[in-house]
């Protein structure tokens, strides 16, 4: 398992804006992660004391970033930053997530990749309950 300190080395989001706490497992094509911060009253994405399900898209995008960072590290290269450019087929199955006990679990899988872009599918669960699913595209900032 990979902990938060290593995750912080892989993504541009720092402090509380780094949403994932643990990588449960990963391969070159997919990743599974866990987070416990959705109940934190100081969560940076809270609005009006609540954390809306729409923010699960950010959890999905950060899962992609962690995966990209792990892949770059495994190749011995530098982490390539990216910019989220599209969300597609996003389905939210709850209205909010700050009232859920227990961790959030995410799965992200590479669908398509080219030199300067990637597309992933992502899901976020709470136990066996599907909270959100969708696809996201990232343009990489190549040197």
C-alpha positions as CSV (number, residue, x, y, z in Angstrom):
1,X,0.0,0.0,0.0
2,X,1.2,3.5,-0.8
3,X,0.4,6.2,1.8
4,X,-0.4,9.9,1.7
5,X,3.2,11.1,1.9
6,X,4.2,9.3,-1.3
7,X,0.9,10.5,-3.0
8,X,1.9,14.1,-2.1
9,X,5.1,13.6,-4.1
10,X,3.1,12.5,-7.2
11,X,0.4,15.2,-7.6
12,X,0.4,19.0,-7.8
13,X,-2.4,19.2,-5.2
14,X,-0.9,19.7,-1.7
15,X,-2.2,19.9,1.8
16,X,-5.9,19.3,2.2
17,X,-6.4,19.7,-1.6
18,X,-4.7,16.3,-2.1
19,X,-7.8,14.2,-1.7
20,X,-6.5,10.6,-1.6
21,X,-5.0,9.0,1.5
22,X,-3.9,5.6,0.2
23,X,-3.3,3.7,-3.0
24,X,-4.6,0.1,-2.4
25,X,-3.1,-1.3,-5.6
26,X,-2.2,-0.3,-9.1
27,X,-0.9,-1.6,-12.4
28,X,0.0,0.1,-15.7
29,X,-3.6,0.3,-16.7
30,X,-5.6,1.0,-13.4
31,X,-5.5,2.1,-9.8
32,X,-7.6,1.7,-6.7
33,X,-7.5,4.3,-3.9
34,X,-9.0,5.1,-0.5
35,X,-9.9,8.4,1.2
36,X,-11.2,9.3,4.6
37,X,-11.4,13.1,4.4
38,X,-15.0,13.6,3.1
39,X,-16.3,13.9,6.6
40,X,-13.7,16.6,7.6
41,X,-15.5,19.8,8.5
42,X,-12.4,21.7,7.1
43,X,-12.6,19.9,3.7
44,X,-11.5,22.6,1.2
45,X,-14.4,21.8,-1.2
46,X,-17.2,22.1,1.3
47,X,-19.8,24.7,0.6
48,X,-22.4,25.7,3.2
49,X,-21.1,23.0,5.5
50,X,-21.8,20.2,3.0
51,X,-19.7,18.4,0.4
52,X,-21.7,17.8,-2.7
53,X,-21.4,14.7,-4.9
54,X,-20.2,16.8,-7.8
55,X,-16.8,16.9,-6.1
56,X,-16.4,13.2,-6.7
57,X,-15.3,14.3,-10.2
58,X,-12.3,16.0,-8.5
59,X,-11.6,12.7,-6.6
60,X,-11.7,10.9,-10.0
61,X,-9.4,13.4,-11.6
62,X,-6.9,13.2,-8.8
63,X,-7.0,9.4,-9.0
64,X,-5.9,9.8,-12.6
65,X,-3.1,12.1,-11.4
66,X,-1.9,9.7,-8.8
67,X,-1.9,6.9,-11.4
68,X,0.0,9.0,-13.9
69,X,2.6,9.9,-11.2
70,X,3.1,6.2,-10.3
71,X,3.5,5.3,-13.9
72,X,6.1,8.0,-14.5
73,X,8.0,7.0,-11.4
74,X,8.0,3.3,-12.4
75,X,9.5,4.4,-15.8
76,X,12.2,6.4,-14.0
77,X,10.9,9.6,-15.4
78,X,9.5,12.8,-14.1
79,X,5.8,13.3,-13.3
80,X,4.1,15.1,-16.2
81,X,1.5,17.6,-15.0
82,X,-1.9,17.6,-16.8
83,X,-5.0,19.7,-17.2
84,X,-8.4,18.3,-16.9
85,X,-10.1,19.2,-20.2
86,X,-13.3,17.2,-20.3
87,X,-15.7,15.1,-18.2
88,X,-18.1,12.8,-20.0
89,X,-21.0,10.5,-19.1
90,X,-20.7,11.5,-15.4
91,X,-23.5,10.0,-13.3
92,X,-23.9,11.0,-9.6
93,X,-25.9,8.6,-7.6
94,X,-26.1,10.7,-4.3
95,X,-26.5,14.4,-3.6
96,X,-23.8,14.7,-1.0
97,X,-20.9,12.7,0.5
98,X,-20.0,14.4,3.8
99,X,-22.7,12.4,5.7
100,X,-21.2,9.0,4.7
101,X,-19.4,7.0,7.4
102,X,-16.4,5.0,6.3
103,X,-13.9,5.5,3.4
104,X,-14.5,6.5,-0.2
105,X,-13.0,3.9,-2.7
106,X,-12.1,4.8,-6.2
107,X,-11.1,2.9,-9.3
108,X,-9.6,4.6,-12.4
109,X,-8.7,2.8,-15.6
110,X,-6.8,4.1,-18.7
111,X,-9.1,3.9,-21.7
112,X,-7.1,5.8,-24.4
113,X,-3.7,7.5,-24.3
114,X,-1.5,9.4,-26.7
115,X,1.7,11.4,-26.3
116,X,-0.1,14.4,-25.0
117,X,-3.4,13.2,-23.6
118,X,-5.1,10.5,-21.6
119,X,-8.7,9.4,-21.1
120,X,-9.8,7.4,-18.0
121,X,-12.9,5.9,-16.7
122,X,-13.5,6.3,-13.0
123,X,-15.9,5.1,-10.3
124,X,-16.2,6.1,-6.7
125,X,-17.8,3.8,-4.1
126,X,-18.8,3.9,-0.5
127,X,-18.6,0.2,0.5
128,X,-20.6,-1.6,-2.1
129,X,-22.7,1.6,-3.0
130,X,-21.7,3.3,-6.3
131,X,-21.6,7.1,-5.7
132,X,-20.3,8.4,-9.0
133,X,-19.0,7.2,-12.4
134,X,-17.7,8.8,-15.5
135,X,-14.9,9.5,-17.9
136,X,-12.3,12.2,-17.8
137,X,-9.8,13.5,-20.4
138,X,-6.5,15.2,-19.5
139,X,-4.1,17.1,-21.7
140,X,-0.5,16.6,-20.5
141,X,2.0,19.5,-20.4
142,X,4.8,18.0,-22.3
143,X,8.3,19.6,-22.0
